[in-house]
Amino acid sequence: MDIAFMADKGGVGKSLLAYHVATRLRQQGRDVALIDLDQRATSSRWAGGTGYVDAYALADHAESRWGGHADRVWDTPAHAGADLRGSLLDTCDLLVIVAGSDVESQRAAVELDALLHETRGCPPSAVVVNNILPQSRRGADLQSAFRAAGIRVLDTVVRRFACYEYAQLEGQAVCEAPYGKADDAWADICRVTAELLGLRSEE
């Protein structure tokens, strides 16, 4: 199974989600690799802090090693070019478009969804609304807007918690971090992962 996290706007939290979903899959006993295609190598550096998930950066040129894993989570760069998009469409079983709370992020997600579905044989895709303040209605409003546009969106809204920043500084996943709200943050990740596996099993 190959899952790609994509966005056409930076700063929406692709790396955070890719790393934590890969961690959740590994926690479930799956043979998973995190493949970081962003030149910043954010997710692979983060994963390297614990070594719990096998992670490969763009500079590793490690296709022969990551190809041996049963499951792969792809963290893609913002504004992926046509060649990379085409490769992901050919390779991946599921595309996850990450949208933040701002209007430009929403617009970019709608445009990326349309661009992907212009390609014949596009794998299943869904938008995940990320980085939303707890107790805010913004996440639900965004979900409604995507659904009104005919775009599949996950039921889970991933909330913004400071524990993600602390965990990244210490090279941990939030499930390992003894910080306030870490349990709530991890619950969001578990729900997102379960939804993605559910979408995959439907196809």
LUMRO-907531 format. One record per residue (C-alpha): residue number from 1; residue in three letters; y, z, x. Coordinates in steps of 0.02 Angstrom, whole numbers, plus 50000, padded with zeros to 5 digits. Layout:
<pts>
PT   resi   resn       Y       Z       X
PT    NUM    ALA       Y       Z       X
...
</pts>
This chain:
<pts>
PT   resi   resn       Y       Z       X
PT      1    MET   50000   50000   50000
PT      2    ASP   50172   49953   50064
PT      3    ILE   50330   50028   49989
PT      4    ALA   50503   49972   50048
PT      5    PHE   50663   50069   50021
PT      6    MET   50808   49948   50010
PT      7    ALA   50995   49945   49975
PT      8    ASP   51138   49824   49996
PT      9    LYS   51257   49965   50037
PT     10    GLY   51249   50093   50176
PT     11    GLY   51253   50280   50155
PT     12    VAL   51148   50291   49997
PT     13    GLY   51006   50393   50073
PT     14    LYS   50869   50265   50107
PT     15    SER   50812   50352   50266
PT     16    LEU   50805   50523   50183
PT     17    LEU   50697   50456   50043
PT     18    ALA   50584   50349   50153
PT     19    TYR   50547   50493   50270
PT     20    HIS   50515   50619   50133
PT     21    VAL   50408   50504   50026
PT     22    ALA   50304   50462   50181
PT     23    THR   50288   50649   50213
PT     24    ARG   50232   50680   50035
PT     25    LEU   50101   50541   50047
PT     26    ARG   50037   50616   50210
PT     27    GLN   50032   50787   50126
PT     28    GLN   49917   50709   49997
PT     29    GLY   49797   50658   50134
PT     30    ARG   49846   50475   50142
PT     31    ASP   49846   50376   50305
PT     32    VAL   50031   50331   50307
PT     33    ALA   50153   50259   50433
PT     34    LEU   50342   50262   50420
PT     35    ILE   50416   50099   50485
PT     36    ASP   50601   50110   50526
PT     37    LEU   50685   49940   50530
PT     38    ASP   50862   50009   50544
PT     39    GLN   50940   49997   50716
PT     40    ARG   51006   50175   50694
PT     41    ALA   50824   50234   50689
PT     42    THR   50873   50380   50579
PT     43    SER   50709   50405   50487
PT     44    SER   50595   50380   50638
PT     45    ARG   50696   50505   50741
PT     46    TRP   50688   50627   50597
PT     47    ALA   50500   50605   50580
PT     48    GLY   50479   50623   50768
PT     49    GLY   50540   50802   50756
PT     50    THR   50371   50860   50689
PT     51    GLY   50251   50717   50723
PT     52    TYR   50173   50748   50552
PT     53    VAL   50198   50568   50498
PT     54    ASP   50168   50424   50619
PT     55    ALA   50336   50338   50635
PT     56    TYR   50384   50176   50720
PT     57    ALA   50559   50119   50762
PT     58    LEU   50619   49939   50771
PT     59    ALA   50623   49950   50961
PT     60    ASP   50440   50003   50971
PT     61    HIS   50373   49827   50936
PT     62    ALA   50220   49917   50869
PT     63    GLU   50154   49797   50738
PT     64    SER   49978   49812   50807
PT     65    ARG   49981   50001   50783
PT     66    TRP   50068   50017   50615
PT     67    GLY   49957   49881   50544
PT     68    GLY   49809   49998   50559
PT     69    HIS   49876   50119   50429
PT     70    ALA   49817   50109   50249
PT     71    ASP   49992   50147   50182
PT     72    ARG   50162   50101   50252
PT     73    VAL   50335   50158   50199
PT     74    TRP   50473   50041   50257
PT     75    ASP   50650   50104   50289
PT     76    THR   50757   49948   50291
PT     77    PRO   50935   49918   50354
PT     78    ALA   51079   49901   50234
PT     79    HIS   51122   49719   50198
PT     80    ALA   50952   49654   50251
PT     81    GLY   50962   49469   50288
PT     82    ALA   50868   49333   50196
PT     83    ASP   50729   49324   50327
PT     84    LEU   50693   49510   50318
PT     85    ARG   50702   49511   50128
PT     86    GLY   50579   49368   50123
PT     87    SER   50460   49458   50240
PT     88    LEU   50467   49616   50135
PT     89    LEU   50436   49518   49976
PT     90    ASP   50281   49444   50057
PT     91    THR   50220   49609   50131
PT     92    CYS   50262   49747   50008
PT     93    ASP   50179   49804   49848
PT     94    LEU   50332   49896   49783
PT     95    LEU   50519   49884   49815
PT     96    VAL   50631   50035   49787
PT     97    ILE   50818   50002   49774
PT     98    VAL   50918   50158   49816
PT     99    ALA   51082   50188   49724
PT    100    GLY   51206   50328   49752
PT    101    SER   51334   50401   49633
PT    102    ASP   51479   50284   49672
PT    103    VAL   51525   50127   49576
PT    104    GLU   51503   50011   49726
PT    105    SER   51328   50079   49755
PT    106    GLN   51284   50042   49574
PT    107    ARG   51356   49867   49585
PT    108    ALA   51261   49832   49746
PT    109    ALA   51098   49891   49668
PT    110    VAL   51119   49777   49517
PT    111    GLU   51158   49629   49630
PT    112    LEU   51011   49664   49746
PT    113    ASP   50891   49680   49599
PT    114    ALA   50949   49510   49534
PT    115    LEU   50933   49433   49707
PT    116    LEU   50757   49496   49731
PT    117    HIS   50699   49436   49562
PT    118    GLU   50763   49260   49595
PT    119    THR   50612   49243   49709
PT    120    ARG   50449   49191   49629
PT    121    GLY   50312   49319   49654
PT    122    CYS   50431   49464   49683
PT    123    PRO   50331   49627   49686
PT    124    PRO   50372   49765   49562
PT    125    SER   50538   49851   49593
PT    126    ALA   50631   50003   49529
PT    127    VAL   50798   50086   49562
PT    128    VAL   50803   50269   49613
PT    129    VAL   50966   50364   49585
PT    130    ASN   50996   50472   49738
PT    131    ASN   51117   50602   49807
PT    132    ILE   51181   50668   49640
PT    133    LEU   51263   50838   49624
PT    134    PRO   51152   50964   49534
PT    135    GLN   51202   50993   49353
PT    136    SER   51303   50831   49355
PT    137    ARG   51281   50706   49214
PT    138    ARG   51318   50564   49335
PT    139    GLY   51135   50533   49372
PT    140    ALA   51087   50517   49189
PT    141    ASP   51238   50404   49158
PT    142    LEU   51186   50290   49300
PT    143    GLN   51007   50282   49238
PT    144    SER   51071   50232   49065
PT    145    ALA   51181   50096   49141
PT    146    PHE   51036   50022   49240
PT    147    ARG   50922   50023   49089
PT    148    ALA   51057   49940   48984
PT    149    ALA   51062   49802   49115
PT    150    GLY   50874   49778   49097
PT    151    ILE   50834   49856   49266
PT    152    ARG   50687   49973   49289
PT    153    VAL   50745   50143   49351
PT    154    LEU   50644   50297   49397
PT    155    ASP   50654   50446   49280
PT    156    THR   50685   50564   49426
PT    157    VAL   50862   50588   49490
PT    158    VAL   50862   50649   49671
PT    159    ARG   50990   50787   49685
PT    160    ARG   51106   50821   49831
PT    161    PHE   51063   50983   49923
PT    162    ALA   51129   51048   50089
PT    163    CYS   50952   51090   50142
PT    164    TYR   50922   50906   50183
PT    165    GLU   51058   50913   50316
PT    166    TYR   50991   51075   50390
PT    167    ALA   50814   51007   50391
PT    168    GLN   50869   50848   50480
PT    169    LEU   50962   50948   50612
PT    170    GLU   50803   51046   50648
PT    171    GLY   50686   50896   50637
PT    172    GLN   50597   50957   50481
PT    173    ALA   50557   50895   50308
PT    174    VAL   50632   50999   50169
PT    175    CYS   50459   51061   50121
PT    176    GLU   50455   51149   50290
PT    177    ALA   50633   51215   50283
PT    178    PRO   50664   51397   50233
PT    179    TYR   50832   51358   50153
PT    180    GLY   50904   51388   49982
PT    181    LYS   50858   51252   49857
PT    182    ALA   50727   51177   49974
PT    183    ASP   50596   51201   49837
PT    184    ASP   50706   51107   49713
PT    185    ALA   50736   50967   49838
PT    186    TRP   50551   50949   49874
PT    187    ALA   50512   50948   49687
PT    188    ASP   50624   50795   49671
PT    189    ILE   50530   50708   49812
PT    190    CYS   50362   50750   49735
PT    191    ARG   50415   50679   49567
PT    192    VAL   50484   50520   49645
PT    193    THR   50323   50494   49743
PT    194    ALA   50216   50522   49588
PT    195    GLU   50321   50396   49492
PT    196    LEU   50304   50266   49629
PT    197    LEU   50116   50288   49637
PT    198    GLY   50112   50273   49448
PT    199    LEU   50208   50109   49453
PT    200    ARG   50091   50043   49587
PT    201    SER   49937   50086   49485
PT    202    GLU   50009   49998   49331
PT    203    GLU   50016   49829   49418
</pts>
